[in-house]
Amino acid sequence: MDYKHNKSLISNARSLRKNMTKEERRLWYDFLRSYPVKFLRQKILGRYIVDFYCAEAKLIVELDGSQHFEEDGMRKDADRTAYLEQYNLRILRIPNNKVNQNFSGVCEYIDIAVQQSLSQLR
């Protein structure tokens, strides 16, 4: 995958990093930033910017707000997922309300997914 081919997304990715949602901030600062396997936030992958990306585990974590559960949002997410899966990336979609209601469960879910991915890649 050519990570740098879409330079037009760089300023948008920077802006998204500076203006994370409260759920993204919580997941980043309270879990992923210090996670033992490196995650990046608002990473450009091809023609998309993903919320969180772990290259070593080939894993993407997307936090989904209410717009993702409307018809147009679901269609766009399906297209995005199909595109990213072409590169053997696994996408975890986590609703924002799960981050707010069950943060430890979300962290455990991500940890299990990372460990599974790493064990399959080795």
VOGUBA-641733 format. One record per residue: x, y, z of N, C-alpha, C in turn; residue in one letter. Coordinates in pm, whole numbers, padded with zeros to 5 digits, always signed. Example, Ala and Ser with C-alpha at 12.3 -4.5 7.8 and 13.67 -1.06 7.14 Angstrom:
# VOGUBA-641733
+01319-00569+00780+01230-00450+00780+01320-00330+00780a +01285-00225+00708+01367-00106+00714+01290+00003+00787s 
***
This chain:
# VOGUBA-641733
+00084-00118+00000+00000+00000+00000+00088+00123+00000m +00053+00218-00081+00128+00343-00087+00066+00441+00011d +00134+00459+00124+00082+00545+00229+00097+00693+00195y +00188+00729+00107+00219+00870+00084+00159+00925-00044k +00091+00843-00121+00047+00889-00252-00060+00997-00245h -00130+01009-00134-00238+01105-00126-00201+01221-00035n -00113+01305-00084-00065+01419-00005-00175+01519+00027k -00282+01515-00047-00391+01609-00020-00460+01581+00114s -00437+01465+00172-00500+01431+00300-00416+01471+00421l -00293+01514+00399-00202+01542+00512-00257+01649+00605i -00303+01760+00551-00352+01867+00639-00480+01823+00711s -00564+01746+00644-00685+01695+00709-00650+01599+00822n -00552+01513+00801-00510+01419+00906-00455+01496+01026a -00376+01599+01002-00324+01682+01112-00437+01745+01191r -00533+01799+01118-00648+01862+01183-00727+01761+01266s -00746+01641+01214-00818+01538+01288-00742+01497+01415l -00609+01496+01408-00528+01464+01528-00545+01573+01635r -00551+01697+01590-00565+01809+01685-00705+01819+01742k -00804+01771+01668-00944+01786+01706-01014+01651+01722n -00951+01562+01795-01009+01429+01815-01141+01440+01892m -01230+01345+01869-01352+01339+01948-01315+01299+02091t -01407+01319+02184-01376+01282+02323-01351+01132+02335k -01419+01051+02256-01397+00906+02260-01259+00871+02204e -01220+00937+02095-01086+00914+02040-00978+00956+02140e -00998+01071+02203-00901+01117+02304-00889+01017+02418r -01002+00970+02466-00997+00875+02578-00924+00747+02538r -00959+00691+02424-00894+00568+02381-00745+00590+02358l -00707+00702+02299-00567+00731+02271-00488+00753+02400w -00532+00847+02482-00454+00886+02599-00462+00786+02714y -00572+00712+02723-00588+00619+02835-00554+00475+02800d -00523+00447+02671-00492+00309+02636-00390+00295+02522f -00424+00341+02403-00341+00310+02285-00204+00378+02285l -00196+00499+02336-00068+00571+02333+00042+00496+02407r +00008+00429+02514+00108+00356+02593+00100+00204+02572s +00020+00162+02476+00008+00018+02448+00144-00034+02400y +00182-00156+02440+00316-00205+02406+00343-00225+02256p +00239-00240+02177+00254-00249+02032+00210-00113+01976v +00294-00054+01893+00273+00085+01850+00148+00104+01765k +00071+00203+01804-00044+00251+01728-00017+00394+01683f -00068+00430+01567-00065+00568+01518-00209+00615+01510l -00228+00746+01525-00364+00800+01516-00379+00884+01391r -00498+00880+01336-00533+00954+01215-00428+00930+01105q -00409+00805+01072-00308+00762+00975-00367+00756+00834k -00296+00812+00739-00337+00805+00599-00300+00668+00545i -00400+00597+00495-00379+00467+00431-00448+00473+00295l -00369+00489+00192-00428+00501+00059-00511+00627+00050g -00639+00610+00020-00726+00727+00003-00808+00759+00127r -00775+00695+00238-00851+00715+00361-00761+00757+00477y -00823+00817+00576-00758+00846+00704-00829+00758+00806i -00754+00670+00871-00814+00581+00971-00789+00638+01110v -00878+00607+01203-00866+00662+01338-00737+00615+01406d -00717+00483+01414-00598+00428+01478-00547+00311+01395f -00414+00302+01382-00353+00201+01296-00233+00139+01365y -00231+00006+01364-00118-00070+01417-00057-00148+01301c +00056-00101+01251+00120-00165+01135+00165-00307+01167a +00222-00325+01285+00275-00457+01321+00167-00565+01321e +00048-00530+01368-00062-00626+01374-00155-00617+01253a -00126-00524+01161-00210-00502+01043-00356-00482+01085k -00373-00390+01181-00502-00369+01244-00541-00221+01243l -00666-00196+01213-00722-00061+01216-00834-00060+01319i -00837+00044+01401-00948+00064+01495-01021+00190+01454v -01148+00176+01425-01233+00289+01388-01340+00308+01495e -01352+00430+01545-01458+00463+01639-01571+00528+01559l -01690+00474+01575-01802+00516+01493-01907+00591+01573d -01935+00714+01529-02044+00793+01584-02175+00757+01517g -02280+00826+01553-02415+00792+01506-02429+00797+01354s -02353+00885+01287-02365+00896+01141-02325+00768+01070q -02248+00684+01136-02206+00557+01075-02318+00454+01072h -02426+00481+01143-02537+00386+01149-02655+00430+01064f -02636+00537+00987-02735+00579+00889-02700+00512+00756e -02797+00504+00667-02778+00430+00541-02656+00476+00463e -02640+00606+00445-02526+00659+00370-02394+00626+00440d -02390+00642+00570-02270+00612+00647-02232+00465+00639g -02331+00378+00647-02302+00234+00639-02248+00196+00501m -02303+00258+00397-02254+00230+00261-02110+00277+00244r -02080+00398+00293-01943+00449+00285-01847+00363+00365k -01890+00318+00483-01805+00232+00566-01778+00098+00497d -01878+00044+00430-01860-00083+00359-01758-00066+00246a -01766+00044+00171-01668+00071+00065-01528+00086+00123d -01518+00160+00231-01390+00185+00298-01329+00053+00348r -01413-00028+00412-01367-00157+00464-01317-00247+00351t -01394-00255+00244-01354-00339+00129-01220-00293+00072a -01202-00162+00061-01076-00108+00009-00959-00146+00100y -00975-00126+00231-00865-00152+00325-00836-00301+00341l -00939-00383+00331-00919-00528+00344-00840-00585+00227e -00836-00515+00114-00755-00560+00000-00608-00570+00038q -00569-00496+00140-00430-00494+00185-00408-00581+00308y -00499-00677+00326-00491-00771+00439-00490-00700+00574n -00565-00592+00584-00581-00522+00709-00713-00563+00773l -00711-00577+00903-00833-00609+00978-00886-00479+01037r -01016-00459+01024-01078-00336+01074-01171-00370+01190i -01147-00305+01304-01236-00315+01418-01321-00189+01420l -01451-00203+01416-01542-00089+01424-01605-00092+01562r -01584+00016+01635-01633+00024+01772-01722+00148+01784i -01848+00130+01823-01936+00246+01841-01887+00334+01957p -01899+00464+01939-01858+00557+02044-01923+00526+02178n -02050+00487+02177-02117+00461+02305-02053+00345+02380n -01990+00251+02310-01919+00142+02379-01796+00194+02453k -01728+00292+02394-01612+00354+02460-01659+00421+02588v -01774+00486+02583-01826+00557+02700-01884+00463+02805n -01946+00354+02762-02017+00266+02855-01933+00150+02906q -01837+00105+02828-01760-00014+02866-01615+00000+02819n -01546+00100+02870-01411+00130+02824-01316+00012+02844f -01321-00052+02960-01229-00164+02984-01258-00280+02888s -01385-00301+02854-01420-00406+02758-01368-00374+02618g -01375-00247+02579-01322-00204+02449-01171-00227+02445v -01102-00191+02552-00957-00210+02558-00920-00358+02550c -00995-00440+02620-00971-00584+02617-00995-00640+02477e -01101-00594+02412-01133-00637+02276-01019-00602+02180y -00967-00482+02189-00856-00439+02104-00732-00523+02134i -00702-00542+02261-00585-00621+02300-00594-00764+02245d -00709-00826+02257-00728-00962+02203-00708-00963+02052i -00764-00864+01983-00749-00856+01837-00602-00839+01797a -00528-00754+01869-00386-00735+01840-00311-00866+01860v -00334-00931+01974-00264-01056+02003-00296-01165+01899q -00422-01174+01857-00460-01271+01755-00390-01241+01622q -00391-01115+01585-00326-01076+01458-00177-01105+01461s -00112-01070+01571+00032-01094+01582+00064-01243+01577l -00018-01325+01642+00009-01469+01642-00010-01529+01503s -00103-01475+01424-00126-01525+01289-00017-01479+01193q +00044-01366+01222+00148-01312+01134+00284-01375+01158l +00301-01438+01272+00432-01496+01305+00445-01637+01260r 
***
